[in-house]
Each structure stands twice: as structure tokens, then as C-alpha cells.
Amino acid sequence: MEKMFCLGLALGMVGGALIVANSYKARSLVKKSQAELLQKVDEMMDERLKAQSPAEGGEKSEKKGK
């Protein structure tokens, strides 16, 4: 059962790669989706860094005071 799943997964990946490689519309859709995903990840990382920086700043000032 697991072998069939792995085989189906591999064939699906190869088929998807062939479709994207031969279709301009599919290739442009993949590139657009990748760009949107990277933008969202960058925004999320910026938010996390902003949320962490005040907390770290407070900890550093406490250490300097001691």
C-alpha cells in the first residue's frame, strides 16, 4: 500500500513538472504564486522581528543595569 502511494506521488510530481515545463500559463502561475508566498513570508518575519525586538531590548537593559 505504501509503495503504491509513493509511486503515485512520484508520478504526480513528474506529471506536474512536465505540465509546468510545457505550459507558459502554468509556469507563470507558479512564478506568481511563489512571489506572493515569499512576500507573505517576508511580512510575517518582519512582524515577528518587530515583536521580539522590544522584548529583547528590555532584557538587555536589565542585564546592563546589573
N, C-alpha and C positions, 0 to 999 in steps of 0.2 A: 504494500500500500504506500509506504514512504517512498519507494523507488519510483512509483508512478507519479506521485506528487512532484518529486524532484525533476523527473523527466518533463512533465507538463510545464513546470516553472521555467526550466531551461528553454524549452521550445517556445514558450510565450515571450521570453526575453529576446530570443533570436528573431522571432517574428516581428516584435515591436521595433527592434533595431533596424530591421530591413525596411519596414514601413516608413520609419522616420528618415532613413538614409535616402529613400527613393521619392519622398513626397516633400515638396517645398512647403506646403501648408502645414504639415505635421512638424517639420523641422522648425519653422518659425514659431509655431505654438509652443514647442518645447523650450526654445530660447526665451520666449516671452515669459513663460511660467518660471523658468529658472531665475530670470531677472527680478520678477516680483517676489519670489521666495527669498532671494538674497537681500532684497530691500527690507522685507519684514524682519529677517533675522538681524540685520544691522540695527533697525529701530529697537528691537527687543533688547539687544545687547547694550545699546545706548541707555535705555531706561534702567536696566539693571546696574550699569556703572554709575548712573546718577543717583540711584537709590542707595548704593553701597558707599559712595564717596563721603556723604556727611557722617555716616556711622563710623567709618574708618578715621575720619578727621577727628572726631570726638575721642576715640580711643588713643590716637597718637598724642593729643594734647594732654590727656590724663597721664600718659606714660612720661611725658616731658616734665610735668609738674612734680612727679615723684622724684 
